[in-house]
Amino acid sequence: MSGMLLLAVWVLWPTELWGTEWNGGNLDVAGPGSILLPGAPVPGAANPAHLAYGTGNLTASAHLVAAPDNTTNPAHPANPAHPGAYLVSAPGAQQGPVPSAGQKGSGAAAPASPADKPSPSLTNPAAGDAGSDGPVLPFESAAPLTSEHPIDKIVFGKLKQLGIPPARLCSDEVFLRRVYLDLIGTLPTAEEARQFLNDPSPHKREALIDRLLQREEFADYWAMKWSDLLRIKAEFPINLWPNAAQAYHRWVRTAIRDNMPYDRFVRELLTANGSNFRVPQVNFYRAVQSKDPQTIAQAVALTFMGVRADKWPKEQLAGMAAFFSRISYKPTGEWKEEIVCFDPEKLIRPAQPPALPGTVSATTPPTPAPTPTPSGKPAASGAGGSASGQAGPGSPKAEPLLATFPDGTTVRIRPDQDPRVVFADWLIQPKNPWFAKNIVNRIWSWLLGRGIIHEPDDIRPDNPPSNPELLAFLEKELVDSGYNLRHIYRLIVTSKTYQLSSIPRSSKPEAAAQFAYYPVRRLEAEVLIDALNQITGTTEQYTSMIPEPFTYIPLGYRAVALPDGSITSAFLEQFGRPPRDSGLEAERNNRITANQRLHLLNSSHIQRKIQEGPKLQALLQSLSARPKAKPTLPLGRKGPAGRAREQFRSQAPDTQTAENVLTELYLTILSRRPTPQEKAAVAEYIQKTTAKRDAFFDVVWALINSSEFLYRH
């Protein structure tokens, strides 16, 4: 697609020349001449939310200079998708036109991205201070910040004590998009956005939250989160195998959909016995890089206690590992099937090297020769009392097991008692110092960008919570609700604390840790590609290296719902989808990179979605005078693209004017209506073009490259 707006071409600048520095997930680029790049916070300002509202303001921050088609520049190579556009200059440089497809040589200059033109208050280094006048529209609300919500009483009380003014409330438009992305990982449709924004009810936010918590996408999105933690992956180094990974994911998703109490969820994972294909919960013990008891203990501590046990003293880790030392893994006749179960005869001692029949060593009793079975074959290894850890006839009986809980309490476990059950019963007690604390802290982190204890999977005595009262309140709420996680989600997102604007009103460094504003975060890879497909009406192909029927994913499948971390695409890998190797939160990388920017700006992958997407085609069809209906081919004789266009065309509103089309695009992409200034900027651009459809493709391209689209805010 030629003639696009090319709003954020600053990513073409070599980082060796300009330097890059990450600032809380925001990219700051500084270099000679103190050039302020779009999307970076104003130096000295306490407002990282600039990132949400400005990625490429061509009229103020970065400019494109058009050059003849045969001109090249080694420092800034020509853009292959947009011939003639290659040069970036600092503010104040001579601007050149970027011709559109239908207006090359017409001299019509590309406007700034409408969605990225910052509000005047956002261009001021002091913007967002407590003394600024009024809310920043359309991102903030003028509603008073008063609340009787228990979370708000705790958070706002702490902010008042520290002298930190909280941000204003976010607008309905921002809340709508935020809560959809945070609860179900999906953008609202244009119709859903329109209905919410037109609803005059003062309780419409609470009503929307209740609807989202019951949607199927809620289970899809949070099953994805839990699949990251539980390492649901068929391939190396986890090696669950595809059908086991599918079964495991299905169980997790069903538990979330049915709102299984969290204590029961964890207890089933820790105490299950059976086939990895037929009892999916046992895959917890297979989704680790080693079946060594200490490795399993580390995975349990990380997942359900939020503790990195690899940093514990050896004695403490060994004491917890004893609870997982009597697990056996037994193959069956089915390919890759394995029975995971408690083995009461498994001895607590390291396996000895096999001895020759009839020999005696200082540490092992005489080893008898293999006894033939009725079939005439020797007995399987371990069946006759070998040193493999199994007790057989003539071997010493299994003795009571001594194990130590992470709090230092030692317990003696009978030989016929499953140590995992003992540990699970201790873990899920209401007074356990880690269990409830870990999960409410994780949920808070997932919804508000950082944990009350930060990082959320690094709970330790020397990493105290930023608001102990808030953490204790959430723990009590979880226990009192019967470990109802959905209650905790609702409790958090109905608070004014969650609904604060992402524009801070204080420059104090403690503001972020005390949740004085909503933090800006880039969309996850899965959510981003699903959003692009939803906007354009296109699909994505996901594949796995394993040639198995269980790895086949049909077109139209949402990335958020993928059951196996081994099923992926180039886009997901490029945009930081976690490998699911360790279960650490830090495995997911949501920081924007120059490579990602270039892909969104210039790749044929994204341009095809914009140009050929049936949903956009159906919407922009209304820009032309609609001819009389012609006989159409039977549905079965149309290809997939044709059927999709017909479907979206039948759903498209009767938008006969450019203004209505623009409104529909904004509702579809940004979940809000354009401001008067944005309407004027687009109208001015369209008036200078000869092809309205091409101009609107430019607008779509500009909006999906804006930080307002790419980031949660």
Secondary structure, DSSP 4 states (H G I P E B T S, - for coil): --S---TTGGGGS-HHHH-EEEETTEEEE--GGGPPPTTSPPTT-S-TTHHHH-S--TTTT-EEEE--TT---SSSPPPTTSTTEEEEE-TTSPP-----TT-TTS-PPPPPPGGG---GGGSSTTTT-TTS-S--TTTB--S------HHHHHHHHHHHHHT-PPPPBBPHHHHHHHHHHHHHS-PPPHHHHHHHHH---TTHHHHHHHHHHTSHHHHHHHHHHHHHHHT--SSTTT---HHHHHHHHHHHHHHHHTT--HHHHHHHHHH--EETTTSGGGGGGTSSS---HHHHHHHHHHHHH---GGGS-HHHHHHHHGGGSSEEEEE-SSTT-EEEEE-TTB-SSPPPPPPPTT---SSS---PPPPBPTTSSBPPTTTTS-TTSB--TTSPPPPPEEEE-TTS-EEEE-TTS-HHHHHHHHHTSTT-SSHHHHHHHHHHHHHHSS-SSSSTT---TTS--S-HHHHHHHHHHHHHTTS-HHHHHHHHHTSTTTTB-SS-S---THHHHTTSSPPPEEPPHHHHHHHHHHHHT-----B-SS--GGG---TT--GGG---TT-B-HHHHHTT----SS--GGGS-----HHHHHHHHH-HHHHHHHHH-HHHHHHHGGGSPPPPP-----GGGS-HHHHHHHHHHHHS----SHHHHHHHHHHHHTSSPPPHHHHHHHHHHHHT-S-HHHHHHHHHHHHHTSHHHHEE-
